[in-house]
Amino acid sequence: MGAADKIMFQIYREADYGRQFRIVYFTELDEHNKEREIGHALAGEPFFDGFLSELAKGAGKAKLDEFVKRLNRGEHVEPDDVERELAAIGALAD
């Protein structure tokens, strides 16, 4: 699987007062938002990162959105849970 077949992402917790969890898809950023979004992610606390398969990006993004919502509701989620569920639907790239 080549680099073009993967979407690099990170779930992180904001560093500011709100401390909300967010997700950034690094390989989908364009020039007008790249520096700002990367800056937010770098300032935050990393939770989970990896690569989604381009072929399963819809299902993978839906699952990641679900995890971010759960985390922001205060549910206990471990990074291993994210990895396990993404792998189960074939969304993680090698």
N, CA, C and O atoms as a GROMACS GRO file, in nm:
protein
  376
    1MET      N    1   0.086  -0.118   0.000
    1MET     CA    2   0.000   0.000   0.000
    1MET      C    3   0.090   0.123   0.000
    1MET      O    4   0.173   0.140   0.089
    2GLY      N    5   0.073   0.208  -0.098
    2GLY     CA    6   0.154   0.329  -0.110
    2GLY      C    7   0.104   0.441  -0.021
    2GLY      O    8  -0.005   0.432   0.036
    3ALA      N    9   0.184   0.546  -0.010
    3ALA     CA   10   0.148   0.660   0.075
    3ALA      C   11   0.018   0.724   0.029
    3ALA      O   12  -0.058   0.776   0.112
    4ALA      N   13  -0.010   0.723  -0.101
    4ALA     CA   14  -0.133   0.785  -0.152
    4ALA      C   15  -0.257   0.704  -0.115
    4ALA      O   16  -0.369   0.754  -0.126
    5ASP      N   17  -0.238   0.581  -0.072
    5ASP     CA   18  -0.349   0.494  -0.036
    5ASP      C   19  -0.382   0.500   0.112
    5ASP      O   20  -0.463   0.422   0.161
    6LYS      N   21  -0.319   0.592   0.184
    6LYS     CA   22  -0.335   0.603   0.328
    6LYS      C   23  -0.375   0.744   0.368
    6LYS      O   24  -0.339   0.841   0.301
    7ILE      N   25  -0.449   0.755   0.476
    7ILE     CA   26  -0.487   0.885   0.533
    7ILE      C   27  -0.432   0.890   0.675
    7ILE      O   28  -0.476   0.814   0.762
    8MET      N   29  -0.338   0.978   0.697
    8MET     CA   30  -0.276   0.993   0.830
    8MET      C   31  -0.367   1.077   0.919
    8MET      O   32  -0.413   1.184   0.878
    9PHE      N   33  -0.392   1.028   1.041
    9PHE     CA   34  -0.481   1.098   1.132
    9PHE      C   35  -0.428   1.095   1.274
    9PHE      O   36  -0.338   1.019   1.308
   10GLN      N   37  -0.487   1.182   1.357
   10GLN     CA   38  -0.456   1.180   1.500
   10GLN      C   39  -0.580   1.227   1.578
   10GLN      O   40  -0.644   1.326   1.542
   11ILE      N   41  -0.611   1.154   1.683
   11ILE     CA   42  -0.708   1.200   1.783
   11ILE      C   43  -0.624   1.265   1.892
   11ILE      O   44  -0.528   1.206   1.941
   12TYR      N   45  -0.661   1.386   1.930
   12TYR     CA   46  -0.588   1.456   2.034
   12TYR      C   47  -0.686   1.530   2.125
   12TYR      O   48  -0.801   1.554   2.089
   13ARG      N   49  -0.638   1.567   2.242
   13ARG     CA   50  -0.717   1.646   2.335
   13ARG      C   51  -0.663   1.788   2.333
   13ARG      O   52  -0.543   1.811   2.346
   14GLU      N   53  -0.753   1.884   2.316
   14GLU     CA   54  -0.713   2.024   2.308
   14GLU      C   55  -0.638   2.067   2.434
   14GLU      O   56  -0.663   2.017   2.543
   15ALA      N   57  -0.548   2.160   2.415
   15ALA     CA   58  -0.469   2.210   2.527
   15ALA      C   59  -0.539   2.324   2.600
   15ALA      O   60  -0.500   2.357   2.712
   16ASP      N   61  -0.640   2.383   2.539
   16ASP     CA   62  -0.705   2.500   2.601
   16ASP      C   63  -0.805   2.458   2.709
   16ASP      O   64  -0.812   2.341   2.746
   17TYR      N   65  -0.879   2.553   2.758
   17TYR     CA   66  -0.970   2.533   2.870
   17TYR      C   67  -1.075   2.425   2.843
   17TYR      O   68  -1.110   2.350   2.934
   18GLY      N   69  -1.125   2.416   2.722
   18GLY     CA   70  -1.230   2.321   2.689
   18GLY      C   71  -1.188   2.176   2.697
   18GLY      O   72  -1.269   2.089   2.731
   19ARG      N   73  -1.061   2.147   2.666
   19ARG     CA   74  -1.004   2.012   2.673
   19ARG      C   75  -1.086   1.909   2.595
   19ARG      O   76  -1.094   1.793   2.635
   20GLN      N   77  -1.148   1.951   2.484
   20GLN     CA   78  -1.225   1.860   2.401
   20GLN      C   79  -1.132   1.773   2.317
   20GLN      O   80  -1.021   1.813   2.283
   21PHE      N   81  -1.181   1.654   2.284
   21PHE     CA   82  -1.108   1.567   2.193
   21PHE      C   83  -1.144   1.608   2.050
   21PHE      O   84  -1.259   1.641   2.021
   22ARG      N   85  -1.046   1.605   1.964
   22ARG     CA   86  -1.062   1.640   1.822
   22ARG      C   87  -0.986   1.538   1.738
   22ARG      O   88  -0.903   1.462   1.789
   23ILE      N   89  -1.016   1.538   1.611
   23ILE     CA   90  -0.942   1.454   1.517
   23ILE      C   91  -0.896   1.541   1.401
   23ILE      O   92  -0.967   1.630   1.356
   24VAL      N   93  -0.777   1.513   1.356
   24VAL     CA   94  -0.723   1.582   1.238
   24VAL      C   95  -0.676   1.477   1.139
   24VAL      O   96  -0.610   1.379   1.176
   25TYR      N   97  -0.712   1.498   1.013
   25TYR     CA   98  -0.667   1.411   0.904
   25TYR      C   99  -0.556   1.487   0.831
   25TYR      O  100  -0.583   1.568   0.742
   26PHE      N  101  -0.433   1.461   0.869
   26PHE     CA  102  -0.319   1.538   0.820
   26PHE      C  103  -0.307   1.537   0.668
   26PHE      O  104  -0.281   1.641   0.607
   27THR      N  105  -0.325   1.422   0.608
   27THR     CA  106  -0.304   1.411   0.464
   27THR      C  107  -0.418   1.473   0.382
   27THR      O  108  -0.409   1.478   0.260
   28GLU      N  109  -0.523   1.520   0.448
   28GLU     CA  110  -0.633   1.584   0.376
   28GLU      C  111  -0.637   1.735   0.397
   28GLU      O  112  -0.727   1.802   0.348
   29LEU      N  113  -0.540   1.788   0.469
   29LEU     CA  114  -0.534   1.932   0.491
   29LEU      C  115  -0.490   2.002   0.364
   29LEU      O  116  -0.410   1.949   0.287
   30ASP      N  117  -0.541   2.122   0.343
   30ASP     CA  118  -0.495   2.200   0.230
   30ASP      C  119  -0.416   2.321   0.281
   30ASP      O  120  -0.402   2.341   0.401
   31GLU      N  121  -0.366   2.399   0.191
   31GLU     CA  122  -0.275   2.508   0.227
   31GLU      C  123  -0.338   2.612   0.321
   31GLU      O  124  -0.267   2.670   0.403
   32HIS      N  125  -0.468   2.636   0.310
   32HIS     CA  126  -0.526   2.742   0.393
   32HIS      C  127  -0.549   2.700   0.538
   32HIS      O  128  -0.565   2.787   0.624
   33ASN      N  129  -0.552   2.570   0.568
   33ASN     CA  130  -0.575   2.529   0.706
   33ASN      C  131  -0.466   2.439   0.763
   33ASN      O  132  -0.474   2.398   0.879
   34LYS      N  133  -0.366   2.407   0.683
   34LYS     CA  134  -0.264   2.311   0.725
   34LYS      C  135  -0.190   2.356   0.851
   34LYS      O  136  -0.184   2.281   0.949
   35GLU      N  137  -0.134   2.475   0.851
   35GLU     CA  138  -0.053   2.519   0.965
   35GLU      C  139  -0.136   2.532   1.092
   35GLU      O  140  -0.091   2.494   1.200
   36ARG      N  141  -0.257   2.586   1.079
   36ARG     CA  142  -0.343   2.606   1.197
   36ARG      C  143  -0.380   2.471   1.260
   36ARG      O  144  -0.369   2.452   1.381
   37GLU      N  145  -0.426   2.376   1.175
   37GLU     CA  146  -0.470   2.246   1.227
   37GLU      C  147  -0.354   2.167   1.286
   37GLU      O  148  -0.368   2.104   1.390
   38ILE      N  149  -0.241   2.169   1.220
   38ILE     CA  150  -0.124   2.099   1.273
   38ILE      C  151  -0.080   2.164   1.404
   38ILE      O  152  -0.041   2.093   1.498
   39GLY      N  153  -0.086   2.295   1.412
   39GLY     CA  154  -0.051   2.365   1.536
   39GLY      C  155  -0.141   2.326   1.651
   39GLY      O  156  -0.094   2.305   1.762
   40HIS      N  157  -0.272   2.316   1.624
   40HIS     CA  158  -0.365   2.274   1.729
   40HIS      C  159  -0.332   2.132   1.777
   40HIS      O  160  -0.328   2.106   1.897
   41ALA      N  161  -0.307   2.043   1.682
   41ALA     CA  162  -0.276   1.904   1.718
   41ALA      C  163  -0.146   1.895   1.798
   41ALA      O  164  -0.138   1.822   1.896
   42LEU      N  165  -0.044   1.970   1.756
   42LEU     CA  166   0.084   1.966   1.826
   42LEU      C  167   0.075   2.025   1.966
   42LEU      O  168   0.145   1.981   2.057
   43ALA      N  169  -0.012   2.125   1.984
   43ALA     CA  170  -0.029   2.186   2.115
   43ALA      C  171  -0.110   2.098   2.209
   43ALA      O  172  -0.102   2.112   2.331
   44GLY      N  173  -0.188   2.007   2.152
   44GLY     CA  174  -0.275   1.921   2.231
   44GLY      C  175  -0.202   1.797   2.284
   44GLY      O  176  -0.082   1.778   2.264
   45GLU      N  177  -0.280   1.715   2.350
   45GLU     CA  178  -0.231   1.590   2.408
   45GLU      C  179  -0.269   1.474   2.316
   45GLU      O  180  -0.388   1.445   2.302
   46PRO      N  181  -0.172   1.408   2.252
   46PRO     CA  182  -0.205   1.298   2.161
   46PRO      C  183  -0.278   1.185   2.233
   46PRO      O  184  -0.244   1.150   2.346
   47PHE      N  185  -0.378   1.128   2.167
   47PHE     CA  186  -0.450   1.013   2.222
   47PHE      C  187  -0.427   0.889   2.136
   47PHE      O  188  -0.394   0.782   2.189
   48PHE      N  189  -0.445   0.902   2.005
   48PHE     CA  190  -0.425   0.789   1.914
   48PHE      C  191  -0.396   0.843   1.776
   48PHE      O  192  -0.457   0.941   1.733
   49ASP      N  193  -0.303   0.779   1.706
   49ASP     CA  194  -0.277   0.819   1.568
   49ASP      C  195  -0.251   0.696   1.483
   49ASP      O  196  -0.221   0.588   1.534
   50GLY      N  197  -0.264   0.715   1.355
   50GLY     CA  198  -0.241   0.604   1.264
   50GLY      C  199  -0.275   0.642   1.122
   50GLY      O  200  -0.281   0.760   1.087
   51PHE      N  201  -0.298   0.540   1.042
   51PHE     CA  202  -0.330   0.558   0.902
   51PHE      C  203  -0.455   0.479   0.869
   51PHE      O  204  -0.467   0.361   0.903
   52LEU      N  205  -0.550   0.545   0.802
   52LEU     CA  206  -0.668   0.477   0.750
   52LEU      C  207  -0.640   0.432   0.608
   52LEU      O  208  -0.569   0.500   0.533
   53SER      N  209  -0.696   0.319   0.572
   53SER     CA  210  -0.690   0.274   0.435
   53SER      C  211  -0.783   0.362   0.351
   53SER      O  212  -0.897   0.388   0.391
   54GLU      N  213  -0.736   0.406   0.236
   54GLU     CA  214  -0.820   0.485   0.145
   54GLU      C  215  -0.947   0.408   0.107
   54GLU      O  216  -1.054   0.467   0.090
   55LEU      N  217  -0.934   0.278   0.094
   55LEU     CA  218  -1.048   0.196   0.054
   55LEU      C  219  -1.158   0.189   0.160
   55LEU      O  220  -1.275   0.168   0.127
   56ALA      N  221  -1.121   0.207   0.286
   56ALA     CA  222  -1.218   0.197   0.395
   56ALA      C  223  -1.230   0.329   0.471
   56ALA      O  224  -1.266   0.329   0.589
   57LYS      N  225  -1.198   0.440   0.405
   57LYS     CA  226  -1.194   0.567   0.478
   57LYS      C  227  -1.332   0.610   0.528
   57LYS      O  228  -1.340   0.671   0.635
   58GLY      N  229  -1.438   0.581   0.458
   58GLY     CA  230  -1.571   0.619   0.504
   58GLY      C  231  -1.606   0.553   0.636
   58GLY      O  232  -1.647   0.619   0.731
   59ALA      N  233  -1.588   0.422   0.641
   59ALA     CA  234  -1.617   0.346   0.764
   59ALA      C  235  -1.520   0.386   0.875
   59ALA      O  236  -1.559   0.396   0.991
   60GLY      N  237  -1.394   0.407   0.838
   60GLY     CA  238  -1.294   0.444   0.938
   60GLY      C  239  -1.322   0.580   0.999
   60GLY      O  240  -1.313   0.597   1.120
   61LYS      N  241  -1.356   0.677   0.914
   61LYS     CA  242  -1.387   0.811   0.966
   61LYS      C  243  -1.512   0.809   1.053
   61LYS      O  244  -1.518   0.877   1.155
   62ALA      N  245  -1.611   0.731   1.013
   62ALA     CA  246  -1.734   0.720   1.094
   62ALA      C  247  -1.701   0.662   1.232
   62ALA      O  248  -1.752   0.710   1.333
   63LYS      N  249  -1.616   0.561   1.235
   63LYS     CA  250  -1.577   0.499   1.363
   63LYS      C  251  -1.496   0.597   1.448
   63LYS      O  252  -1.516   0.605   1.569
   64LEU      N  253  -1.405   0.672   1.385
   64LEU     CA  254  -1.326   0.770   1.460
   64LEU      C  255  -1.415   0.881   1.515
   64LEU      O  256  -1.396   0.925   1.629
   65ASP      N  257  -1.511   0.927   1.436
   65ASP     CA  258  -1.607   1.029   1.484
   65ASP      C  259  -1.684   0.978   1.605
   65ASP      O  260  -1.709   1.051   1.700
   66GLU      N  261  -1.723   0.851   1.599
   66GLU     CA  262  -1.794   0.789   1.710
   66GLU      C  263  -1.707   0.789   1.837
   66GLU      O  264  -1.756   0.821   1.946
   67PHE      N  265  -1.580   0.754   1.823
   67PHE     CA  266  -1.490   0.753   1.938
   67PHE      C  267  -1.472   0.893   1.996
   67PHE      O  268  -1.472   0.909   2.118
   68VAL      N  269  -1.457   0.994   1.911
   68VAL     CA  270  -1.440   1.131   1.960
   68VAL      C  271  -1.565   1.175   2.037
   68VAL      O  272  -1.553   1.240   2.141
   69LYS      N  273  -1.682   1.142   1.987
   69LYS     CA  274  -1.806   1.176   2.059
   69LYS      C  275  -1.810   1.107   2.194
   69LYS      O  276  -1.846   1.169   2.294
   70ARG      N  277  -1.773   0.979   2.198
   70ARG     CA  278  -1.773   0.906   2.325
   70ARG      C  279  -1.674   0.967   2.424
   70ARG      O  280  -1.707   0.984   2.541
   71LEU      N  281  -1.555   1.000   2.376
   71LEU     CA  282  -1.454   1.061   2.463
   71LEU      C  283  -1.503   1.195   2.517
   71LEU      O  284  -1.483   1.225   2.635
   72ASN      N  285  -1.567   1.274   2.433
   72ASN     CA  286  -1.616   1.405   2.477
   72ASN      C  287  -1.736   1.395   2.570
   72ASN      O  288  -1.768   1.491   2.640
   73ARG      N  289  -1.804   1.280   2.571
   73ARG     CA  290  -1.912   1.256   2.668
   73ARG      C  291  -1.856   1.205   2.802
   73ARG      O  292  -1.930   1.188   2.898
   74GLY      N  293  -1.725   1.182   2.805
   74GLY     CA  294  -1.662   1.136   2.928
   74GLY      C  295  -1.652   0.986   2.942
   74GLY      O  296  -1.616   0.936   3.048
   75GLU      N  297  -1.685   0.913   2.836
   75GLU     CA  298  -1.673   0.767   2.842
   75GLU      C  299  -1.526   0.726   2.849
   75GLU      O  300  -1.439   0.793   2.794
   76HIS      N  301  -1.502   0.616   2.917
   76HIS     CA  302  -1.366   0.564   2.927
   76HIS      C  303  -1.335   0.484   2.800
   76HIS      O  304  -1.396   0.380   2.774
   77VAL      N  305  -1.241   0.534   2.723
   77VAL     CA  306  -1.196   0.467   2.601
   77VAL      C  307  -1.044   0.463   2.604
   77VAL      O  308  -0.979   0.562   2.635
   78GLU      N  309  -0.989   0.349   2.572
   78GLU     CA  310  -0.845   0.332   2.566
   78GLU      C  311  -0.799   0.335   2.420
   78GLU      O  312  -0.876   0.298   2.331
   79PRO      N  313  -0.677   0.378   2.395
   79PRO     CA  314  -0.626   0.374   2.258
   79PRO      C  315  -0.635   0.234   2.195
   79PRO      O  316  -0.659   0.222   2.075
   80ASP      N  317  -0.616   0.130   2.276
   80ASP     CA  318  -0.628  -0.007   2.224
   80ASP      C  319  -0.769  -0.036   2.173
   80ASP      O  320  -0.785  -0.113   2.078
   81ASP      N  321  -0.871   0.025   2.235
   81ASP     CA  322  -1.008   0.008   2.189
   81ASP      C  323  -1.025   0.063   2.047
   81ASP      O  324  -1.089   0.002   1.962
   82VAL      N  325  -0.965   0.180   2.024
   82VAL     CA  326  -0.973   0.244   1.892
   82VAL      C  327  -0.905   0.154   1.789
   82VAL      O  328  -0.962   0.125   1.683
   83GLU      N  329  -0.784   0.110   1.820
   83GLU     CA  330  -0.710   0.026   1.727
   83GLU      C  331  -0.785  -0.104   1.697
   83GLU      O  332  -0.794  -0.145   1.581
   84ARG      N  333  -0.837  -0.167   1.799
   84ARG     CA  334  -0.909  -0.293   1.782
   84ARG      C  335  -1.032  -0.278   1.692
   84ARG      O  336  -1.056  -0.360   1.604
   85GLU      N  337  -1.110  -0.172   1.716
   85GLU     CA  338  -1.232  -0.155   1.638
   85GLU      C  339  -1.204  -0.111   1.494
   85GLU      O  340  -1.275  -0.151   1.402
   86LEU      N  341  -1.101  -0.029   1.475
   86LEU     CA  342  -1.063   0.007   1.338
   86LEU      C  343  -1.012  -0.116   1.262
   86LEU      O  344  -1.044  -0.135   1.144
   87ALA      N  345  -0.934  -0.198   1.329
   87ALA     CA  346  -0.883  -0.320   1.265
   87ALA      C  347  -0.997  -0.416   1.231
   87ALA      O  348  -0.994  -0.482   1.128
   88ALA      N  349  -1.097  -0.424   1.320
   88ALA     CA  350  -1.208  -0.516   1.299
   88ALA      C  351  -1.290  -0.482   1.174
   88ALA      O  352  -1.349  -0.571   1.113
   89ILE      N  353  -1.293  -0.353   1.136
   89ILE     CA  354  -1.367  -0.316   1.016
   89ILE      C  355  -1.275  -0.298   0.895
   89ILE      O  356  -1.318  -0.253   0.789
   90GLY      N  357  -1.147  -0.334   0.911
   90GLY     CA  358  -1.051  -0.326   0.802
   90GLY      C  359  -1.014  -0.186   0.760
   90GLY      O  360  -0.977  -0.162   0.645
   91ALA      N  361  -1.023  -0.091   0.853
   91ALA     CA  362  -0.997   0.049   0.820
   91ALA      C  363  -0.852   0.092   0.841
   91ALA      O  364  -0.811   0.194   0.786
   92LEU      N  365  -0.774   0.016   0.919
   92LEU     CA  366  -0.635   0.055   0.942
   92LEU      C  367  -0.547   0.013   0.826
   92LEU      O  368  -0.557  -0.100   0.777
   93ALA      N  369  -0.463   0.103   0.782
   93ALA     CA  370  -0.366   0.072   0.678
   93ALA      C  371  -0.242   0.012   0.741
   93ALA      O  372  -0.215   0.035   0.859
   94ASP      N  373  -0.169  -0.064   0.666
   94ASP     CA  374  -0.045  -0.126   0.716
   94ASP      C  375   0.063  -0.024   0.737
   94ASP      O  376   0.174  -0.059   0.779
   0.00000   0.00000   0.00000
